[in-house]
Amino acid sequence: MKTNRILIGGKWIASSSGKTFESLNPATERPIGRFQEGNSADVDKAVRAAKAAYGKWMQIPAPKRGAILLNAARLLMKEKENLARLVVQEMGKVLPEARGDIQEAIDTAEYMAGEGRRLFGHTTKSELPDKFAMTARMPVGVFGLITPWNFPVAIPSWKIFPCLICGNTFVFKPASDTPLCATRFIQILEKAGIPKGVMNMVTGSGKDVGTPLVRHKDVLGVSFTGSRDVGELITKSAGVKKVGLELGGKNGIIVMDDADLELAMHGAIWGGYGTTGQRCTAASRVIVHQKVKKKFERMLANRVKRLRIGSGASSSTDVGPLINRAAVEKVHHYTEIGKEEGARLVCGGKAPKRTGFFYEPTLFTDVTSDMRIAQEEIFGPTVCMITVRNLDEAIDVMNGISYGLSSSIYTKDIRNAMLAIGNIEAGLTYVNSSTIGSEVHLPFGGVKQTGSTREAGIEGVHEFSETKTVYIDYSGKLQKAQIDT
């Protein structure tokens, strides 16, 4: 079994810790590679390498940086199938979804390459004569990028490509459950022509790599996607620097009494059980109008019971494994909580007796909005049905959580749709579509305890750059703004 290395200053080296860990295939529980247990000394070396490379990289014209990203997109396209199968092997999602993971990285590279020809600022009129005023986008410096395992190529691309196009350098800490995907991705970017030291990668735990990276005095920006608890620790530890956090969600689908129930059912299945529920945008709550509750519950339950679990490599699989044993235990713990709270278990609710980290697609009904299974992020194939009397109550239930990432409403009434758009507290709202399916040229992120980050699209550029205001006075005399003359 190959022992993989970390990347510092353009060289693939062993960690100074002398320790390694294994990555497992969640469908077979077999190891697929050995990786370095990085430490604070490795982080310091990587940050110093990124800092040393920053001066030259930020001086390269943005269109030329964009050309490198476009080359990366071409290489990713060439390696799409191989990378997708690696995602299946290491993360567990079914192959069509794994291909989508890689396609998202390709799309992000192409989009951010185009931003190299823009990086727009604004011009405006000065209040004084013979004076010009504008803003410009400027790089930040060295970034620490910390990513989760559920989108092991796509989410790193959301951070790495805008980071690079804006002229920053970075140190990347991938999730310890998917380090092989991260390694292959970075190797492709190396081949695309990113200079030595501009990108660095250190594998290892959050404690030994993530915390030193966040706290490092020469890291001027941090971008993190993961759990709310870790996000809170980063907020306390980072100090005065640019910090972007995307911290999950407890997303809901509203099904109104005038909805196309067949369409809504497919949306609930895709949102609730796609990626085995391991998405921050997963639809773990279905908020159903009481007039259609019985019919919709029957439709949904019949479809859930037919979902097939298995290896993501099999074309017959609908739902792959969870990421690890701890995830299985967490999901089952919430099943027990739901039953204790009085929710009715319609189907699923247990781990099958087989090799791999599998859990049956689970559906609860007769759930009330104050139950823990309706409030807390389970991050597994569990969906809760909540019954409401009208749209106002549905929106109150949707908003009655600490998160605010994604949301959806199924209705044929444009008034219902517009009221939902205007009153739901979430960064994304879909109408007659599920809670998942963001496109890379539009901003992605949430409100409340989901965090304040907006990645992708032009907002992704703003996350990885600073605004500089520029005044050019060509009057030839001292002019004083806001001072009466």
C-alpha positions in Angstrom: 0.0 0.0 0.0 1.5 3.3 -1.1 2.5 5.9 1.5 1.6 9.4 0.1 3.4 12.6 1.0 2.7 16.2 1.7 3.5 19.1 -0.6 5.6 22.0 0.6 7.4 24.4 -1.6 7.0 22.3 -4.7 8.4 19.1 -3.1 6.5 16.0 -2.0 8.0 15.1 1.4 7.3 13.1 4.6 6.0 14.8 7.6 8.4 15.7 10.4 6.2 13.7 12.7 7.3 10.4 11.2 3.7 9.1 11.6 1.1 8.1 9.1 -2.6 7.2 9.0 -4.8 5.1 6.6 -7.8 6.1 4.4 -10.5 3.5 4.2 -13.0 2.6 1.4 -16.3 3.1 3.3 -18.0 0.4 1.2 -15.4 -2.3 2.0 -13.7 -1.0 5.2 -10.4 -1.8 3.5 -7.5 0.7 3.4 -6.7 2.3 0.1 -3.6 4.4 1.1 -1.3 5.6 3.8 -0.9 9.4 4.5 1.3 11.7 6.5 0.2 12.8 10.0 1.2 16.4 9.6 2.0 18.7 12.5 2.6 22.3 13.4 6.2 22.2 12.1 5.0 21.1 8.7 2.4 23.8 8.8 5.0 26.4 9.5 7.2 25.2 6.6 4.2 25.3 4.3 3.2 28.8 5.3 6.7 30.0 4.9 6.8 28.5 1.4 3.5 30.1 0.5 4.6 33.5 1.8 7.9 33.3 -0.1 6.0 32.5 -3.4 3.3 35.2 -2.9 5.3 38.2 -4.2 5.9 36.7 -7.6 2.5 35.0 -8.0 0.5 38.2 -7.2 2.5 40.1 -9.8 1.6 37.7 -12.6 -1.2 39.3 -14.6 -4.5 37.9 -13.7 -5.3 36.7 -17.3 -2.1 34.7 -17.2 -3.1 33.1 -13.9 -6.5 32.4 -15.6 -4.7 30.6 -18.4 -3.2 28.2 -15.9 -6.7 27.6 -14.4 -8.0 26.9 -17.8 -5.3 24.4 -18.3 -6.3 22.8 -15.0 -9.9 22.5 -16.3 -8.7 20.7 -19.4 -6.6 18.3 -17.4 -9.5 17.7 -15.0 -11.7 16.9 -17.9 -9.2 14.4 -19.2 -9.0 12.7 -15.8 -12.7 13.0 -15.0 -13.6 9.4 -15.0 -10.5 8.3 -13.1 -11.1 10.9 -10.5 -14.8 10.1 -10.2 -14.0 6.4 -9.6 -11.5 7.5 -6.9 -14.2 9.6 -5.2 -16.5 6.5 -5.2 -13.7 4.4 -3.7 -12.6 6.8 -1.0 -15.8 8.8 -0.2 -18.5 6.3 -1.2 -21.0 8.3 -3.3 -22.5 6.7 -6.3 -20.7 7.1 -9.6 -23.0 9.6 -11.4 -22.7 11.9 -8.3 -19.0 11.4 -8.2 -18.8 12.5 -11.9 -20.8 15.5 -10.9 -18.3 16.3 -8.1 -15.5 16.4 -10.7 -17.6 18.4 -13.2 -18.2 21.0 -10.6 -14.4 21.4 -10.2 -14.1 21.7 -14.0 -16.8 24.3 -14.2 -15.3 26.3 -11.3 -11.9 26.3 -12.9 -13.4 27.6 -16.2 -15.5 30.3 -14.5 -12.6 31.5 -12.3 -10.3 31.5 -15.3 -12.7 34.0 -16.9 -12.5 36.2 -13.8 -8.9 36.7 -14.7 -10.2 39.0 -17.4 -12.5 40.9 -15.0 -11.7 41.2 -11.3 -13.9 44.2 -11.5 -13.7 47.3 -9.3 -16.0 50.3 -9.6 -15.6 53.9 -10.7 -17.6 56.7 -9.3 -17.6 60.5 -9.3 -15.7 62.4 -6.6 -17.3 65.2 -4.7 -14.3 67.4 -5.6 -13.3 68.7 -9.0 -10.3 67.3 -10.8 -10.3 64.2 -8.7 -10.9 60.6 -9.8 -12.3 57.8 -7.5 -12.4 54.0 -8.0 -12.0 50.7 -6.3 -9.8 47.8 -7.2 -9.6 44.1 -6.2 -6.4 43.2 -4.3 -5.1 39.8 -3.1 -5.0 39.1 0.6 -1.8 37.0 1.0 -1.5 33.5 2.3 -4.7 31.6 2.9 -5.4 28.5 5.0 -8.0 26.3 3.2 -9.7 23.6 5.2 -12.2 21.3 3.4 -14.6 18.4 4.3 -14.8 14.9 2.9 -18.3 14.9 1.3 -17.2 16.8 -1.9 -13.5 15.9 -1.9 -12.7 17.6 -5.2 -15.6 20.1 -5.8 -15.3 22.0 -2.5 -11.5 22.3 -2.6 -12.0 23.7 -6.1 -14.4 26.3 -4.8 -11.7 27.6 -2.5 -8.5 27.0 -4.5 -9.5 28.5 -7.9 -10.8 31.8 -6.7 -7.9 32.0 -4.2 -5.4 31.6 -7.1 -7.1 33.9 -9.6 -7.1 36.7 -7.0 -3.3 36.3 -6.6 -3.1 34.6 -3.3 -1.0 31.6 -2.2 -2.3 28.9 0.1 -1.8 25.9 2.4 -4.5 23.3 2.0 -5.6 20.9 4.7 -8.0 18.3 3.2 -10.3 16.1 5.3 -8.6 13.0 6.8 -11.3 10.7 5.4 -10.5 11.7 1.7 -6.8 12.6 1.5 -6.2 10.5 -1.7 -8.7 12.5 -3.6 -7.0 15.7 -2.4 -3.6 14.4 -3.4 -4.7 13.5 -6.9 -6.4 16.8 -7.3 -3.3 18.8 -6.3 -1.1 16.7 -8.5 -3.3 17.7 -11.5 -2.9 21.3 -10.5 0.8 20.9 -10.4 0.8 19.5 -13.9 -1.4 22.5 -15.0 1.6 24.8 -14.2 1.0 26.4 -10.8 4.4 27.5 -9.6 6.2 25.9 -6.7 5.3 27.2 -3.3 2.0 28.8 -4.5 0.1 25.8 -3.4 1.0 23.6 -0.5 -0.9 20.7 1.1 -0.5 19.2 4.6 -2.6 16.2 5.6 -3.4 15.3 9.2 -5.9 16.0 12.0 -7.7 19.2 12.8 -5.8 19.4 16.1 -2.3 18.9 14.6 -2.7 20.7 11.3 -6.0 22.7 11.2 -5.5 24.6 14.4 -1.8 25.6 13.8 -2.9 26.7 10.3 -5.7 28.9 11.5 -3.6 30.5 14.3 -0.5 31.1 12.2 0.5 34.8 12.2 1.4 34.7 8.5 -1.9 33.2 7.4 -4.0 36.3 6.6 -7.1 34.5 5.4 -8.9 31.3 6.4 -11.7 29.5 4.5 -13.4 26.6 6.2 -16.3 24.3 5.3 -17.4 21.9 8.0 -19.3 21.6 11.3 -20.6 24.4 13.3 -18.6 23.4 16.4 -15.3 23.6 14.5 -16.4 26.8 12.9 -16.9 28.3 16.4 -13.4 27.2 17.4 -12.0 28.8 14.3 -13.8 32.1 15.0 -12.2 32.1 18.5 -8.7 31.0 17.3 -8.1 32.9 14.1 -7.5 36.3 15.5 -7.7 39.4 13.2 -7.7 38.0 9.7 -10.2 37.3 6.9 -12.3 34.3 7.8 -14.9 32.6 5.7 -17.1 29.8 7.3 -19.7 27.5 5.7 -21.1 25.5 8.6 -23.9 23.2 7.4 -27.7 23.3 7.4 -31.0 21.8 8.4 -32.8 22.4 5.2 -36.4 22.0 4.4 -38.8 21.4 1.5 -42.3 22.9 1.7 -44.9 20.9 -0.1 -48.1 23.0 -0.5 -51.6 21.5 -1.1 -51.4 22.7 -4.8 -48.0 21.1 -5.5 -47.2 18.6 -8.2 -46.8 15.8 -5.7 -44.9 13.5 -8.0 -42.4 16.2 -8.7 -42.2 17.0 -5.0 -41.6 13.4 -4.1 -38.7 13.1 -6.5 -37.3 16.3 -5.1 -37.6 15.0 -1.5 -35.9 11.7 -2.5 -33.0 13.5 -4.2 -32.6 16.1 -1.5 -32.9 13.7 1.4 -31.1 10.6 0.2 -28.7 11.8 -2.5 -25.1 11.5 -1.3 -26.6 9.4 1.5 -27.8 12.6 3.1 -24.2 13.7 3.5 -24.6 17.2 2.1 -24.8 20.5 3.9 -27.8 21.2 1.6 -29.6 17.9 2.2 -33.3 18.1 2.7 -33.7 16.5 6.0 -37.1 18.1 6.7 -40.2 17.8 4.5 -42.8 20.3 5.6 -46.2 19.1 4.2 -49.6 20.8 4.0 -52.1 18.8 6.0 -54.5 18.4 3.0 -51.9 16.3 1.1 -50.0 14.8 4.1 -51.4 11.3 3.9 -51.1 11.0 0.1 -47.6 12.4 0.0 -46.4 10.3 2.9 -47.6 7.2 1.2 -45.9 8.2 -2.1 -42.6 9.1 -0.4 -42.6 6.0 1.8 -43.2 3.7 -1.2 -40.2 5.2 -3.0 -37.9 5.2 0.0 -38.5 1.5 0.6 -37.4 0.8 -2.9 -34.0 2.6 -2.6 -31.2 0.2 -3.0 -28.1 0.5 -0.8 -24.6 -0.7 -1.8 -21.3 0.2 -3.3 -21.3 3.4 -5.3 -19.4 1.6 -8.0 -22.5 -0.5 -8.8 -24.9 0.9 -11.4 -27.8 -0.6 -9.4 -27.0 1.4 -6.2 -29.2 4.3 -5.2 -27.6 5.1 -1.8 -24.0 4.4 -1.0 -22.3 4.1 2.4 -21.8 6.7 5.1 -18.2 8.0 5.4 -17.1 6.0 8.5 -18.2 4.0 11.5 -18.7 7.1 13.6 -21.2 8.4 11.1 -23.2 5.2 11.2 -23.3 5.4 15.0 -24.4 9.1 14.9 -27.2 8.4 12.5 -28.5 5.5 14.5 -28.3 7.6 17.7 -30.7 10.1 16.1 -33.0 7.3 15.0 -33.3 6.3 18.7 -33.8 9.9 19.7 -36.6 10.3 17.1 -38.4 7.2 18.4 -38.0 8.4 22.0 -39.4 11.8 21.1 -42.6 10.2 19.7 -42.0 10.5 16.0 -43.3 7.5 13.9 -40.6 5.5 12.1 -42.1 4.7 8.7 -39.1 2.8 7.3 -35.4 2.2 7.7 -33.9 2.9 11.1 -31.0 0.5 11.3 -27.7 -0.5 9.9 -27.8 -3.7 7.7 -25.6 -6.6 8.8 -23.0 -6.4 6.1 -19.5 -5.1 5.5 -19.3 -1.4 5.0 -20.6 1.7 6.7 -24.2 1.4 5.5 -27.4 2.7 6.9 -30.9 2.1 5.7 -32.8 5.1 4.1 -34.9 6.3 7.1 -38.2 8.2 7.1 -39.9 9.6 10.2 -43.4 11.1 10.1 -45.6 12.8 12.8 -42.6 14.9 13.6 -43.0 18.2 15.4 -40.7 21.1 14.7 -39.2 21.2 18.2 -38.0 17.6 18.1 -34.2 17.2 18.0 -34.4 15.2 14.8 -36.1 18.3 13.3 -33.6 20.8 14.7 -30.1 19.2 14.6 -28.0 18.2 11.6 -28.0 14.4 11.3 -25.9 14.3 8.1 -27.2 10.9 7.0 -30.1 9.3 5.1 -32.8 10.5 7.5 -35.9 12.6 6.5 -38.5 14.0 8.9 -42.0 14.8 7.8 -43.7 17.8 9.5 -47.3 18.6 8.9 -48.6 22.3 8.7 -51.9 24.0 8.1 -50.9 26.8 5.8 -48.0 28.7 4.2 -47.4 31.0 7.1 -46.9 28.0 9.5 -44.7 26.3 6.9 -42.4 29.3 6.7 -42.4 29.6 10.6 -41.3 25.9 10.7 -38.7 26.4 8.0 -37.2 29.4 9.9 -37.4 27.8 13.4 -33.9 26.5 13.3 -30.5 27.9 14.0 -29.2 27.2 10.5 -30.2 29.0 7.3 -28.5 27.5 4.2 -30.9 26.0 1.6 -34.7 25.8 1.2 -37.4 24.8 -1.3 -41.1 25.1 -2.0 -43.2 23.1 -4.3 -46.3 25.0 -5.4 -48.2 26.1 -8.5 -49.2 29.4 -7.0 -46.8 32.3 -7.8 -47.9 34.2 -4.7 -46.9 31.2 -2.5 -43.5 31.1 -4.3 -42.8 34.8 -3.9 -43.8 34.9 -0.2 -41.5 32.0 0.4 -38.6 33.7 -1.4 -39.2 36.9 0.6 -39.7 35.4 4.0 -37.6 32.2 4.3 -34.4 32.8 6.2 -31.8 31.0 4.0 -29.0 31.8 1.6 -30.7 29.7 -1.2 -34.4 29.2 -2.1 -35.5 26.8 -4.8 -39.0 26.9 -6.3 -40.3 23.5 -7.6 -36.8 22.0 -7.3 -34.9 20.3 -4.5 -32.6 21.9 -2.0 -29.5 20.8 -3.8 -28.1 21.7 -7.2 -26.1 25.0 -6.9 -24.4 26.2 -10.0 -20.8 27.5 -9.9 -21.5 31.0 -11.4 -24.0 31.8 -8.6 -23.1 32.5 -5.0 -23.4 29.7 -2.4 -23.8 30.2 1.3 -26.2 30.8 4.2 -27.3 32.9 7.1 -27.6 32.6 10.9 -25.3 29.8 12.2 -24.6 28.5 8.7 -22.1 31.3 8.5 -21.7 34.4 6.4 -19.5 33.0 3.6 -20.6 33.3 0.0 -18.5 31.0 -2.3 -18.7 30.6 -6.1 -19.7 33.2 -8.6 -18.5 36.8 -8.2 -19.0 36.5 -4.4 -16.3 33.8 -4.5 -13.9 36.4 -5.8 -14.8 38.8 -3.0 -14.2 36.1 -0.4 -10.6 35.8 -1.6 -9.7 39.4 -2.2 -9.8 42.8 -0.6 -11.3 46.0 -1.8 -8.9 48.9 -2.2 -10.3 52.4 -2.7 -8.2 54.7 -4.9 -8.3 58.5 -5.2 -6.3 60.4 -7.9 -6.2 64.1 -7.4 -5.0 66.0 -10.5 -6.1 69.4 -9.4 -2.5 70.5 -8.5 -3.7 71.8 -5.1 -4.7 70.5 -1.6 -8.4 69.6 -1.6 -10.2 68.6 1.6 -13.2 66.4 1.4 -16.1 67.2 3.7 -14.5 70.5 4.7 -16.5 73.6 4.0 -14.7 76.2 1.9 
